[in-house]
Amino acid sequence: MAAARFAERYTALGGTGRVTVYGAEPRPPYNRVLLADVLTGRYDAESIALPLGGAEPRPGCEVVALDPAARTLGLADGTVEPWDELVLATGANPVLPPIRGLRRVDGGGLTEGVHTLRTLEDCGRLAEDAVAARRAVVIGGGVLGVSAARALAALGVPTEIVHQGPYLIERQLDAQAGEVLRGRLREVGVETYPGNRARALRGEDRVTGVELANGYVLDCDLVVLACGTRPRTALAHTAGLPVATGVPVDDALATAAPGVHAIGDCAEHRSTVHGLALPAWDQADVLALRLSGAEPDARYTGSRPPARLSTGGLEYAAFGAVDESLDPGLDVLRLTDATRGSYKKLVLRGDRLVGAILLGDLAGVDALAEAWQRDDPLVDHPLHLLT
């Protein structure tokens, strides 16, 4: 996604260089955020393709070697290609949790019936498996886990979420919002088990259940792993580039090697790996300004993106500081409507908005996000902003 955004903006800004986008997947870039909606049939694979401007897509051309000194890269088929400027946008891989029975006995991959959801190929395999599935378990209750569970339920598969955290999407919501979300999911056929850890998978030829740390077993014939992602840094590492959690970049999005840049899920800026689409696009925009010549001195100083989810009638937005217990100087305005399954919370310091959660009703979210981004004093009473 970061690569596609860079290529499109580079062309739009008048860049005259020839841009080639190499990708290991058999398709040109697409919007991964919408994979759960592809699973339900709301979108097809073609409709989530991303524009590339005038760039040449090279799908199915995995880059396996990088030589910063010679300014060449090596493809899996043995071809060596030259470059003048290189943009690493290698993204991230799904994290595979340390669970017994996760892989086949012969070492040939994941146990039958166990899936990740990171690519369109993953999506296709999961959709095919879901047709005959009796019951599914999603391991992980973050954004992807909730989206995947909601999609499977929409396909008619009773689904359960096992989540190690104290409540769903704990990185962006608070405990009350997590409980409201849990209730909304229950209404559409998804049960959740927060505060639980999956210890092992049952089954030999195919998964038959998920064993929890307390010994309880959830019967299932379909498992989706949604345990987060890890930046793909192997290419940079083998090329001798410094690697931390991601590939470190400065405000120019440059790595330690001349002519090599990094953006998106693989990039680490000021010790932060965002792992979200909006910061990836912010980085792509800045790098396109620099390399196209439209604004050679453009700098990326960080992103403060609001987190949003919209899937199958479930909507939320969250941004800023949402845990008021960390700062006694914060005030909170909270509205909960149990009948509508909505929850709204504003966190304030005096007349300034420092964080918010909107779940089930996103009316006013754009005005709130703008006030938070600008850090301006609130003109209206906070209650008016919520209602």
Contacts in CASP RR format, 6 or more apart in sequence:
PFRMAT RR
TARGET T0000
AUTHOR 0000-0000-0000
METHOD contacts of the structure
MODEL  1
MAAARFAERYTALGGTGRVTVYGAEPRPPYNRVLLADVLTGRYDAESIAL
PLGGAEPRPGCEVVALDPAARTLGLADGTVEPWDELVLATGANPVLPPIR
GLRRVDGGGLTEGVHTLRTLEDCGRLAEDAVAARRAVVIGGGVLGVSAAR
ALAALGVPTEIVHQGPYLIERQLDAQAGEVLRGRLREVGVETYPGNRARA
LRGEDRVTGVELANGYVLDCDLVVLACGTRPRTALAHTAGLPVATGVPVD
DALATAAPGVHAIGDCAEHRSTVHGLALPAWDQADVLALRLSGAEPDARY
TGSRPPARLSTGGLEYAAFGAVDESLDPGLDVLRLTDATRGSYKKLVLRG
DRLVGAILLGDLAGVDALAEAWQRDDPLVDHPLHLLT
1 29 0 8 1.000
1 30 0 8 1.000
1 31 0 8 1.000
1 32 0 8 1.000
1 33 0 8 1.000
1 50 0 8 1.000
1 264 0 8 1.000
1 277 0 8 1.000
1 280 0 8 1.000
1 281 0 8 1.000
2 89 0 8 1.000
2 91 0 8 1.000
2 263 0 8 1.000
2 264 0 8 1.000
2 265 0 8 1.000
2 280 0 8 1.000
2 281 0 8 1.000
2 283 0 8 1.000
2 284 0 8 1.000
3 21 0 8 1.000
3 29 0 8 1.000
3 87 0 8 1.000
3 89 0 8 1.000
3 263 0 8 1.000
3 284 0 8 1.000
4 21 0 8 1.000
4 28 0 8 1.000
4 29 0 8 1.000
4 50 0 8 1.000
4 51 0 8 1.000
4 52 0 8 1.000
5 50 0 8 1.000
5 280 0 8 1.000
5 281 0 8 1.000
5 284 0 8 1.000
5 285 0 8 1.000
5 288 0 8 1.000
6 87 0 8 1.000
6 89 0 8 1.000
6 263 0 8 1.000
6 284 0 8 1.000
6 287 0 8 1.000
6 288 0 8 1.000
7 19 0 8 1.000
7 21 0 8 1.000
7 52 0 8 1.000
7 53 0 8 1.000
7 54 0 8 1.000
7 55 0 8 1.000
8 50 0 8 1.000
8 51 0 8 1.000
8 52 0 8 1.000
8 53 0 8 1.000
8 55 0 8 1.000
9 284 0 8 1.000
9 285 0 8 1.000
9 288 0 8 1.000
9 289 0 8 1.000
9 292 0 8 1.000
10 17 0 8 1.000
10 19 0 8 1.000
10 53 0 8 1.000
10 55 0 8 1.000
10 288 0 8 1.000
10 291 0 8 1.000
10 292 0 8 1.000
11 19 0 8 1.000
11 53 0 8 1.000
11 54 0 8 1.000
11 55 0 8 1.000
12 53 0 8 1.000
12 288 0 8 1.000
13 288 0 8 1.000
13 289 0 8 1.000
13 292 0 8 1.000
13 293 0 8 1.000
13 294 0 8 1.000
14 292 0 8 1.000
14 294 0 8 1.000
15 291 0 8 1.000
15 292 0 8 1.000
15 293 0 8 1.000
15 294 0 8 1.000
18 56 0 8 1.000
19 52 0 8 1.000
19 54 0 8 1.000
19 55 0 8 1.000
19 56 0 8 1.000
20 55 0 8 1.000
20 56 0 8 1.000
20 58 0 8 1.000
20 81 0 8 1.000
21 28 0 8 1.000
21 29 0 8 1.000
21 52 0 8 1.000
21 55 0 8 1.000
21 56 0 8 1.000
21 57 0 8 1.000
21 58 0 8 1.000
22 58 0 8 1.000
22 61 0 8 1.000
22 62 0 8 1.000
22 63 0 8 1.000
22 73 0 8 1.000
22 75 0 8 1.000
23 58 0 8 1.000
23 59 0 8 1.000
23 60 0 8 1.000
23 61 0 8 1.000
23 62 0 8 1.000
23 63 0 8 1.000
24 60 0 8 1.000
24 61 0 8 1.000
24 62 0 8 1.000
24 63 0 8 1.000
24 76 0 8 1.000
25 59 0 8 1.000
25 60 0 8 1.000
25 119 0 8 1.000
25 120 0 8 1.000
25 121 0 8 1.000
26 59 0 8 1.000
26 60 0 8 1.000
26 121 0 8 1.000
27 45 0 8 1.000
27 49 0 8 1.000
27 59 0 8 1.000
27 120 0 8 1.000
28 49 0 8 1.000
28 50 0 8 1.000
28 52 0 8 1.000
28 57 0 8 1.000
28 59 0 8 1.000
29 49 0 8 1.000
29 50 0 8 1.000
29 52 0 8 1.000
29 57 0 8 1.000
30 45 0 8 1.000
30 48 0 8 1.000
30 49 0 8 1.000
30 50 0 8 1.000
30 120 0 8 1.000
31 48 0 8 1.000
31 49 0 8 1.000
31 50 0 8 1.000
31 277 0 8 1.000
32 118 0 8 1.000
32 119 0 8 1.000
32 277 0 8 1.000
33 277 0 8 1.000
34 43 0 8 1.000
34 48 0 8 1.000
35 48 0 8 1.000
35 117 0 8 1.000
35 118 0 8 1.000
35 119 0 8 1.000
35 120 0 8 1.000
35 122 0 8 1.000
35 123 0 8 1.000
36 117 0 8 1.000
36 144 0 8 1.000
36 147 0 8 1.000
36 148 0 8 1.000
36 150 0 8 1.000
36 151 0 8 1.000
36 311 0 8 1.000
37 43 0 8 1.000
37 151 0 8 1.000
37 311 0 8 1.000
37 312 0 8 1.000
38 44 0 8 1.000
38 45 0 8 1.000
38 48 0 8 1.000
38 120 0 8 1.000
38 123 0 8 1.000
39 117 0 8 1.000
39 123 0 8 1.000
39 124 0 8 1.000
39 126 0 8 1.000
39 127 0 8 1.000
39 130 0 8 1.000
39 148 0 8 1.000
39 151 0 8 1.000
39 152 0 8 1.000
39 155 0 8 1.000
40 151 0 8 1.000
40 154 0 8 1.000
40 155 0 8 1.000
40 312 0 8 1.000
42 312 0 8 1.000
45 120 0 8 1.000
61 75 0 8 1.000
61 76 0 8 1.000
61 77 0 8 1.000
62 75 0 8 1.000
62 76 0 8 1.000
63 73 0 8 1.000
63 74 0 8 1.000
63 75 0 8 1.000
63 76 0 8 1.000
63 235 0 8 1.000
64 74 0 8 1.000
64 75 0 8 1.000
64 76 0 8 1.000
64 235 0 8 1.000
65 73 0 8 1.000
65 74 0 8 1.000
65 235 0 8 1.000
65 238 0 8 1.000
65 239 0 8 1.000
66 72 0 8 1.000
66 73 0 8 1.000
66 74 0 8 1.000
66 86 0 8 1.000
66 235 0 8 1.000
66 236 0 8 1.000
66 238 0 8 1.000
66 239 0 8 1.000
66 260 0 8 1.000
67 73 0 8 1.000
67 239 0 8 1.000
68 86 0 8 1.000
68 239 0 8 1.000
68 240 0 8 1.000
68 241 0 8 1.000
68 257 0 8 1.000
68 258 0 8 1.000
68 259 0 8 1.000
68 260 0 8 1.000
71 82 0 8 1.000
71 83 0 8 1.000
71 84 0 8 1.000
71 86 0 8 1.000
71 259 0 8 1.000
72 80 0 8 1.000
72 81 0 8 1.000
72 82 0 8 1.000
72 83 0 8 1.000
73 80 0 8 1.000
73 81 0 8 1.000
73 83 0 8 1.000
73 86 0 8 1.000
74 80 0 8 1.000
74 81 0 8 1.000
75 81 0 8 1.000
84 259 0 8 1.000
85 259 0 8 1.000
85 261 0 8 1.000
85 291 0 8 1.000
86 259 0 8 1.000
86 260 0 8 1.000
86 261 0 8 1.000
87 261 0 8 1.000
87 262 0 8 1.000
87 263 0 8 1.000
87 287 0 8 1.000
88 235 0 8 1.000
88 236 0 8 1.000
88 247 0 8 1.000
88 255 0 8 1.000
88 260 0 8 1.000
88 261 0 8 1.000
88 262 0 8 1.000
88 263 0 8 1.000
88 266 0 8 1.000
88 267 0 8 1.000
89 262 0 8 1.000
89 263 0 8 1.000
89 264 0 8 1.000
89 266 0 8 1.000
89 284 0 8 1.000
90 231 0 8 1.000
90 232 0 8 1.000
90 233 0 8 1.000
90 235 0 8 1.000
90 236 0 8 1.000
90 265 0 8 1.000
90 266 0 8 1.000
91 231 0 8 1.000
91 232 0 8 1.000
91 264 0 8 1.000
91 265 0 8 1.000
91 266 0 8 1.000
92 229 0 8 1.000
92 230 0 8 1.000
92 231 0 8 1.000
92 232 0 8 1.000
92 265 0 8 1.000
92 266 0 8 1.000
92 275 0 8 1.000
93 118 0 8 1.000
93 229 0 8 1.000
93 230 0 8 1.000
93 232 0 8 1.000
94 116 0 8 1.000
94 117 0 8 1.000
94 118 0 8 1.000
94 225 0 8 1.000
94 227 0 8 1.000
94 228 0 8 1.000
94 229 0 8 1.000
94 230 0 8 1.000
95 225 0 8 1.000
95 227 0 8 1.000
95 228 0 8 1.000
95 229 0 8 1.000
95 230 0 8 1.000
96 102 0 8 1.000
96 116 0 8 1.000
96 225 0 8 1.000
96 227 0 8 1.000
97 139 0 8 1.000
97 198 0 8 1.000
97 225 0 8 1.000
97 227 0 8 1.000
99 139 0 8 1.000
99 198 0 8 1.000
99 199 0 8 1.000
99 200 0 8 1.000
99 201 0 8 1.000
100 199 0 8 1.000
100 200 0 8 1.000
100 201 0 8 1.000
101 111 0 8 1.000
101 200 0 8 1.000
101 201 0 8 1.000
101 203 0 8 1.000
102 110 0 8 1.000
102 111 0 8 1.000
102 114 0 8 1.000
102 201 0 8 1.000
103 109 0 8 1.000
103 110 0 8 1.000
103 111 0 8 1.000
104 110 0 8 1.000
104 111 0 8 1.000
104 112 0 8 1.000
105 204 0 8 1.000
110 116 0 8 1.000
111 201 0 8 1.000
111 203 0 8 1.000
111 206 0 8 1.000
111 207 0 8 1.000
112 205 0 8 1.000
112 206 0 8 1.000
112 207 0 8 1.000
113 129 0 8 1.000
113 206 0 8 1.000
113 207 0 8 1.000
113 221 0 8 1.000
113 222 0 8 1.000
113 223 0 8 1.000
114 201 0 8 1.000
114 207 0 8 1.000
114 223 0 8 1.000
114 225 0 8 1.000
115 122 0 8 1.000
115 125 0 8 1.000
115 126 0 8 1.000
115 129 0 8 1.000
115 222 0 8 1.000
115 223 0 8 1.000
115 224 0 8 1.000
115 225 0 8 1.000
116 122 0 8 1.000
116 224 0 8 1.000
116 225 0 8 1.000
117 123 0 8 1.000
117 126 0 8 1.000
117 144 0 8 1.000
117 148 0 8 1.000
117 224 0 8 1.000
117 226 0 8 1.000
118 229 0 8 1.000
126 224 0 8 1.000
127 155 0 8 1.000
129 222 0 8 1.000
130 136 0 8 1.000
130 152 0 8 1.000
130 155 0 8 1.000
130 157 0 8 1.000
130 222 0 8 1.000
133 152 0 8 1.000
133 157 0 8 1.000
133 221 0 8 1.000
133 222 0 8 1.000
134 157 0 8 1.000
134 158 0 8 1.000
134 220 0 8 1.000
134 221 0 8 1.000
135 157 0 8 1.000
135 158 0 8 1.000
135 159 0 8 1.000
135 160 0 8 1.000
135 219 0 8 1.000
135 220 0 8 1.000
135 221 0 8 1.000
135 222 0 8 1.000
136 149 0 8 1.000
136 152 0 8 1.000
136 157 0 8 1.000
136 158 0 8 1.000
136 159 0 8 1.000
136 160 0 8 1.000
136 220 0 8 1.000
136 221 0 8 1.000
136 222 0 8 1.000
136 223 0 8 1.000
136 224 0 8 1.000
137 159 0 8 1.000
137 160 0 8 1.000
137 161 0 8 1.000
137 162 0 8 1.000
137 198 0 8 1.000
137 209 0 8 1.000
137 210 0 8 1.000
137 218 0 8 1.000
137 220 0 8 1.000
137 222 0 8 1.000
137 223 0 8 1.000
137 224 0 8 1.000
138 145 0 8 1.000
138 148 0 8 1.000
138 149 0 8 1.000
138 152 0 8 1.000
138 159 0 8 1.000
138 160 0 8 1.000
138 161 0 8 1.000
138 162 0 8 1.000
138 223 0 8 1.000
138 224 0 8 1.000
138 226 0 8 1.000
139 162 0 8 1.000
139 198 0 8 1.000
139 210 0 8 1.000
139 223 0 8 1.000
139 224 0 8 1.000
139 225 0 8 1.000
139 226 0 8 1.000
139 227 0 8 1.000
140 161 0 8 1.000
140 162 0 8 1.000
140 163 0 8 1.000
140 164 0 8 1.000
140 225 0 8 1.000
140 226 0 8 1.000
140 227 0 8 1.000
140 228 0 8 1.000
141 149 0 8 1.000
141 161 0 8 1.000
141 163 0 8 1.000
141 165 0 8 1.000
141 168 0 8 1.000
141 169 0 8 1.000
141 192 0 8 1.000
141 194 0 8 1.000
141 226 0 8 1.000
142 163 0 8 1.000
142 168 0 8 1.000
142 169 0 8 1.000
142 170 0 8 1.000
142 171 0 8 1.000
142 226 0 8 1.000
142 228 0 8 1.000
143 169 0 8 1.000
143 172 0 8 1.000
143 307 0 8 1.000
143 309 0 8 1.000
144 226 0 8 1.000
144 228 0 8 1.000
145 161 0 8 1.000
145 224 0 8 1.000
145 226 0 8 1.000
146 161 0 8 1.000
146 168 0 8 1.000
146 169 0 8 1.000
146 181 0 8 1.000
146 185 0 8 1.000
146 309 0 8 1.000
146 311 0 8 1.000
146 314 0 8 1.000
147 309 0 8 1.000
147 311 0 8 1.000
148 224 0 8 1.000
148 226 0 8 1.000
149 159 0 8 1.000
149 160 0 8 1.000
149 161 0 8 1.000
149 185 0 8 1.000
149 190 0 8 1.000
149 224 0 8 1.000
150 185 0 8 1.000
150 188 0 8 1.000
150 190 0 8 1.000
150 311 0 8 1.000
150 312 0 8 1.000
150 314 0 8 1.000
151 311 0 8 1.000
152 159 0 8 1.000
152 222 0 8 1.000
152 224 0 8 1.000
153 159 0 8 1.000
153 185 0 8 1.000
153 188 0 8 1.000
153 189 0 8 1.000
153 190 0 8 1.000
154 188 0 8 1.000
154 312 0 8 1.000
157 222 0 8 1.000
158 189 0 8 1.000
159 189 0 8 1.000
159 190 0 8 1.000
159 191 0 8 1.000
160 190 0 8 1.000
160 191 0 8 1.000
160 192 0 8 1.000
160 193 0 8 1.000
160 218 0 8 1.000
160 220 0 8 1.000
161 168 0 8 1.000
161 185 0 8 1.000
161 190 0 8 1.000
161 191 0 8 1.000
161 192 0 8 1.000
161 193 0 8 1.000
162 193 0 8 1.000
162 196 0 8 1.000
162 197 0 8 1.000
162 198 0 8 1.000
162 210 0 8 1.000
162 212 0 8 1.000
162 218 0 8 1.000
163 192 0 8 1.000
163 193 0 8 1.000
163 194 0 8 1.000
163 195 0 8 1.000
163 196 0 8 1.000
164 195 0 8 1.000
164 196 0 8 1.000
164 197 0 8 1.000
165 194 0 8 1.000
165 195 0 8 1.000
166 175 0 8 1.000
166 194 0 8 1.000
166 195 0 8 1.000
167 173 0 8 1.000
167 175 0 8 1.000
167 178 0 8 1.000
167 179 0 8 1.000
167 182 0 8 1.000
167 194 0 8 1.000
168 178 0 8 1.000
168 181 0 8 1.000
168 182 0 8 1.000
168 185 0 8 1.000
168 192 0 8 1.000
168 194 0 8 1.000
169 178 0 8 1.000
169 181 0 8 1.000
169 309 0 8 1.000
169 316 0 8 1.000
170 178 0 8 1.000
172 307 0 8 1.000
172 316 0 8 1.000
172 318 0 8 1.000
172 322 0 8 1.000
172 357 0 8 1.000
173 181 0 8 1.000
173 316 0 8 1.000
173 318 0 8 1.000
173 322 0 8 1.000
173 357 0 8 1.000
173 359 0 8 1.000
174 322 0 8 1.000
174 323 0 8 1.000
174 345 0 8 1.000
174 357 0 8 1.000
176 334 0 8 1.000
176 336 0 8 1.000
176 343 0 8 1.000
176 345 0 8 1.000
177 316 0 8 1.000
177 318 0 8 1.000
177 343 0 8 1.000
177 345 0 8 1.000
177 357 0 8 1.000
177 359 0 8 1.000
178 359 0 8 1.000
180 336 0 8 1.000
180 341 0 8 1.000
180 342 0 8 1.000
180 343 0 8 1.000
180 359 0 8 1.000
180 360 0 8 1.000
181 314 0 8 1.000
181 316 0 8 1.000
181 359 0 8 1.000
182 192 0 8 1.000
182 194 0 8 1.000
183 341 0 8 1.000
184 314 0 8 1.000
184 341 0 8 1.000
184 360 0 8 1.000
185 191 0 8 1.000
185 192 0 8 1.000
185 314 0 8 1.000
186 192 0 8 1.000
188 314 0 8 1.000
193 212 0 8 1.000
193 218 0 8 1.000
196 212 0 8 1.000
196 213 0 8 1.000
196 214 0 8 1.000
197 212 0 8 1.000
197 213 0 8 1.000
198 210 0 8 1.000
198 211 0 8 1.000
198 212 0 8 1.000
198 213 0 8 1.000
199 211 0 8 1.000
199 212 0 8 1.000
199 213 0 8 1.000
199 215 0 8 1.000
200 210 0 8 1.000
200 211 0 8 1.000
201 207 0 8 1.000
201 209 0 8 1.000
201 210 0 8 1.000
201 211 0 8 1.000
201 223 0 8 1.000
202 208 0 8 1.000
202 209 0 8 1.000
202 210 0 8 1.000
202 211 0 8 1.000
202 217 0 8 1.000
203 209 0 8 1.000
206 221 0 8 1.000
207 220 0 8 1.000
207 221 0 8 1.000
207 222 0 8 1.000
207 223 0 8 1.000
208 219 0 8 1.000
208 220 0 8 1.000
208 221 0 8 1.000
209 217 0 8 1.000
209 218 0 8 1.000
209 219 0 8 1.000
209 220 0 8 1.000
209 221 0 8 1.000
209 223 0 8 1.000
210 217 0 8 1.000
210 218 0 8 1.000
210 220 0 8 1.000
210 223 0 8 1.000
211 217 0 8 1.000
212 218 0 8 1.000
229 265 0 8 1.000
229 275 0 8 1.000
231 245 0 8 1.000
231 246 0 8 1.000
231 247 0 8 1.000
231 265 0 8 1.000
231 266 0 8 1.000
231 267 0 8 1.000
231 268 0 8 1.000
231 273 0 8 1.000
232 265 0 8 1.000
232 266 0 8 1.000
233 243 0 8 1.000
233 246 0 8 1.000
233 247 0 8 1.000
233 266 0 8 1.000
236 243 0 8 1.000
236 247 0 8 1.000
236 255 0 8 1.000
236 262 0 8 1.000
236 266 0 8 1.000
237 243 0 8 1.000
239 257 0 8 1.000
240 257 0 8 1.000
241 247 0 8 1.000
241 255 0 8 1.000
241 256 0 8 1.000
241 257 0 8 1.000
241 260 0 8 1.000
242 248 0 8 1.000
242 255 0 8 1.000
242 256 0 8 1.000
244 268 0 8 1.000
244 271 0 8 1.000
245 268 0 8 1.000
245 273 0 8 1.000
246 262 0 8 1.000
246 266 0 8 1.000
246 267 0 8 1.000
246 268 0 8 1.000
246 273 0 8 1.000
247 255 0 8 1.000
247 262 0 8 1.000
247 266 0 8 1.000
247 267 0 8 1.000
247 268 0 8 1.000
248 255 0 8 1.000
248 256 0 8 1.000
248 268 0 8 1.000
248 269 0 8 1.000
249 255 0 8 1.000
249 261 0 8 1.000
249 262 0 8 1.000
249 263 0 8 1.000
249 267 0 8 1.000
249 268 0 8 1.000
249 269 0 8 1.000
250 269 0 8 1.000
251 269 0 8 1.000
251 299 0 8 1.000
251 300 0 8 1.000
251 301 0 8 1.000
252 261 0 8 1.000
252 290 0 8 1.000
252 299 0 8 1.000
252 300 0 8 1.000
253 261 0 8 1.000
253 262 0 8 1.000
253 263 0 8 1.000
253 267 0 8 1.000
253 269 0 8 1.000
253 283 0 8 1.000
253 286 0 8 1.000
253 287 0 8 1.000
253 290 0 8 1.000
253 300 0 8 1.000
254 260 0 8 1.000
254 261 0 8 1.000
255 261 0 8 1.000
255 262 0 8 1.000
261 287 0 8 1.000
261 291 0 8 1.000
263 280 0 8 1.000
263 283 0 8 1.000
263 284 0 8 1.000
263 287 0 8 1.000
264 274 0 8 1.000
264 275 0 8 1.000
264 279 0 8 1.000
264 280 0 8 1.000
264 283 0 8 1.000
264 284 0 8 1.000
265 273 0 8 1.000
265 274 0 8 1.000
265 275 0 8 1.000
265 280 0 8 1.000
267 273 0 8 1.000
267 283 0 8 1.000
269 283 0 8 1.000
269 300 0 8 1.000
269 302 0 8 1.000
270 302 0 8 1.000
272 302 0 8 1.000
274 280 0 8 1.000
274 303 0 8 1.000
274 305 0 8 1.000
276 303 0 8 1.000
276 305 0 8 1.000
276 307 0 8 1.000
278 303 0 8 1.000
278 305 0 8 1.000
278 306 0 8 1.000
279 302 0 8 1.000
279 303 0 8 1.000
279 305 0 8 1.000
282 300 0 8 1.000
282 302 0 8 1.000
282 303 0 8 1.000
282 305 0 8 1.000
283 300 0 8 1.000
283 303 0 8 1.000
286 298 0 8 1.000
286 299 0 8 1.000
286 300 0 8 1.000
287 300 0 8 1.000
288 294 0 8 1.000
289 295 0 8 1.000
289 296 0 8 1.000
289 298 0 8 1.000
290 296 0 8 1.000
290 297 0 8 1.000
290 298 0 8 1.000
304 319 0 8 1.000
304 320 0 8 1.000
304 372 0 8 1.000
304 373 0 8 1.000
305 319 0 8 1.000
306 317 0 8 1.000
306 318 0 8 1.000
306 319 0 8 1.000
306 365 0 8 1.000
306 369 0 8 1.000
306 372 0 8 1.000
307 316 0 8 1.000
307 317 0 8 1.000
307 318 0 8 1.000
307 319 0 8 1.000
308 315 0 8 1.000
308 316 0 8 1.000
308 317 0 8 1.000
308 365 0 8 1.000
309 315 0 8 1.000
309 316 0 8 1.000
309 317 0 8 1.000
314 360 0 8 1.000
315 359 0 8 1.000
315 360 0 8 1.000
315 361 0 8 1.000
315 362 0 8 1.000
316 357 0 8 1.000
316 358 0 8 1.000
316 359 0 8 1.000
316 360 0 8 1.000
316 362 0 8 1.000
317 356 0 8 1.000
317 357 0 8 1.000
317 358 0 8 1.000
317 362 0 8 1.000
317 365 0 8 1.000
317 369 0 8 1.000
318 355 0 8 1.000
318 356 0 8 1.000
318 357 0 8 1.000
318 358 0 8 1.000
319 355 0 8 1.000
319 356 0 8 1.000
319 369 0 8 1.000
319 372 0 8 1.000
320 347 0 8 1.000
320 354 0 8 1.000
320 355 0 8 1.000
320 356 0 8 1.000
320 372 0 8 1.000
321 327 0 8 1.000
321 330 0 8 1.000
321 347 0 8 1.000
321 354 0 8 1.000
321 355 0 8 1.000
322 345 0 8 1.000
322 347 0 8 1.000
322 355 0 8 1.000
322 356 0 8 1.000
322 357 0 8 1.000
324 330 0 8 1.000
324 331 0 8 1.000
324 332 0 8 1.000
324 347 0 8 1.000
327 349 0 8 1.000
329 349 0 8 1.000
330 347 0 8 1.000
330 348 0 8 1.000
330 349 0 8 1.000
330 354 0 8 1.000
331 347 0 8 1.000
331 348 0 8 1.000
331 349 0 8 1.000
331 350 0 8 1.000
332 345 0 8 1.000
332 346 0 8 1.000
332 347 0 8 1.000
332 348 0 8 1.000
333 345 0 8 1.000
333 346 0 8 1.000
333 348 0 8 1.000
333 382 0 8 1.000
333 383 0 8 1.000
333 386 0 8 1.000
334 343 0 8 1.000
334 344 0 8 1.000
334 345 0 8 1.000
334 346 0 8 1.000
335 342 0 8 1.000
335 343 0 8 1.000
335 344 0 8 1.000
335 345 0 8 1.000
335 386 0 8 1.000
335 387 0 8 1.000
336 342 0 8 1.000
336 343 0 8 1.000
336 344 0 8 1.000
337 343 0 8 1.000
337 361 0 8 1.000
340 360 0 8 1.000
340 361 0 8 1.000
341 359 0 8 1.000
341 360 0 8 1.000
342 359 0 8 1.000
342 360 0 8 1.000
342 361 0 8 1.000
343 357 0 8 1.000
343 358 0 8 1.000
343 359 0 8 1.000
343 360 0 8 1.000
344 356 0 8 1.000
344 357 0 8 1.000
344 358 0 8 1.000
344 359 0 8 1.000
344 361 0 8 1.000
344 386 0 8 1.000
345 356 0 8 1.000
345 357 0 8 1.000
345 358 0 8 1.000
346 353 0 8 1.000
346 355 0 8 1.000
346 356 0 8 1.000
346 368 0 8 1.000
346 382 0 8 1.000
346 385 0 8 1.000
346 386 0 8 1.000
347 353 0 8 1.000
347 354 0 8 1.000
347 355 0 8 1.000
347 356 0 8 1.000
348 354 0 8 1.000
348 378 0 8 1.000
348 382 0 8 1.000
351 377 0 8 1.000
351 378 0 8 1.000
352 375 0 8 1.000
352 376 0 8 1.000
352 377 0 8 1.000
352 378 0 8 1.000
353 368 0 8 1.000
353 371 0 8 1.000
353 372 0 8 1.000
353 378 0 8 1.000
353 382 0 8 1.000
354 372 0 8 1.000
355 372 0 8 1.000
356 368 0 8 1.000
356 369 0 8 1.000
356 372 0 8 1.000
358 364 0 8 1.000
358 365 0 8 1.000
358 368 0 8 1.000
364 385 0 8 1.000
364 386 0 8 1.000
367 385 0 8 1.000
368 385 0 8 1.000
371 378 0 8 1.000
371 385 0 8 1.000
378 385 0 8 1.000
END
